[in-house]
């Protein structure tokens, strides 16, 4: 069972316009309190999944108000729809170099051996060395 939302719209945070979902109109206050700008959230005709809500916003031409199309809103809606319909792998392939691209997987942890423990013990710093470094610190 997927989660449904009764409100959807957009807001800008740190210069980036994103689609937002909520179950209450009071979400606008929370977004504003957290520094969001250009907040525009509407009540949906019935509770919808995120994908359906984005499709609905596109169908009602949500990006166009007073005869003017807001390019940022249009792009945010298109990106949200693409993200929710293609699946995570396809969306990440197109975002190469983007901050949202998946990070490379970490190497599996190596097995602990007595030799590895001894090697770490040899490189360990004594308490006196740490205190000496703290005394020389610029703060």
N, C-alpha and C positions, 0 to 999 in steps of 0.2 A: 504494500500500500504506500503510495507516494504522498508526501506532505502537500497540502493545499493552502493557498493564500487568498485573502479577500481583498487585498490592496496591492497595487504594483505601480511603479513609476521609475523615476531617475533622480539621481543627485550627483553632485560633483564634490570629490574630496581630493585634496592635493592636486587639483587641476585635471583629474581624471573623472570623466562622466561614466557612471555605472548604473545598471538596472538594479532596483531595490524591490524587495518583497516584504509584505507585512500582513498581519491579521488585525490591525487596528490603525485607525487614522492618527492616533497619538504617536505613531512612529516618527512622524514629521518633527515633533518636538525633540525626540531623542537624537535624530540625525542632526538637527540644528545645534543642539547642545554639544555634539561631538565635532563640530566644525564643518559640516557639510554645507554646500552652497547650491543654488539653483535647484532646490528641492521641488519636485512635481510628482505627487503620488495621487492616484485616483482609485476609487472603489471599483472593483471588478463586478460584472453582472452576476457572477456566482463564483464560489470558491474554485480555484484552478491550480494546477501544478505550475511550476516555474516555466516550463516550456509552453504550456497553453497560455499562460499570462502574457508571455512575450509575443506569441502569435496574435493574441487579442490586441495588444497595444499597437502592433504593426497594422493590423486590420482596420483599426479606427484612426489610423494616420496620426498617432500620438505625437510624432515628431513635428507635425505642422500645427501651428497655432496662429490665429489671426492672419492666415494666408502666407505665413513665412515658415519655411522648414528650418529647423535647428539641426545643422549637420552633426553636431556632437551627440545629440539625442538619437538621431538616425543611426549613426555608427555604433553607439552603445547597444541599441536594440538589435542590430544586425549581428554584432559580436556575441551577444547573449544567446541569440537564436542558434548561431553557428556552434557555440560551445555546448549547447544542450541537445542538439540534434545529431552532431557527428560523433560524439563520444570523445573521451579524453585523449586517446592516442592521436586521432586525426587533428584535433585542435592544437595539440602540442607540436606536431610536425610543422604547422604553418607559423608557429610562434618562435622559430629558431632565433636565438639572440635576444628574445624578449625576456624581461625579468620574470615572467610567469612560466617560462619553460621549465620542464622537469630537471631537477638536479641529477647529476650522475649518481648511480648507486655506489654506496660505500663497499669496500672490499670486506668479505666476511672476516670476522675476527680469527686471528691465528690461535692455534692451540698453545696453551700456557705450558712452558717447560721449565725445569729447574734452571737451565742455562739462561732463558730469557729473564727470569727473576733475578739471577745473579748479575746479569748485564745491566738491568735497571738499577740495582742496588749500587753498582759501581758509579753510575752517573748521578746518583741522588745528591742533593744539596743539603748541607748541614744547617742546623738552626742558626748557628753563628754566622754562616755565609748569608743567609736570608736577612738576618738583622742588620748586617753590614750593608747590604744592598738597599735596605729600607732607609738607613741613615743617609745614604748618598742620593736618595730620590729627590727630584726637584720640587716636590710639593710640601 
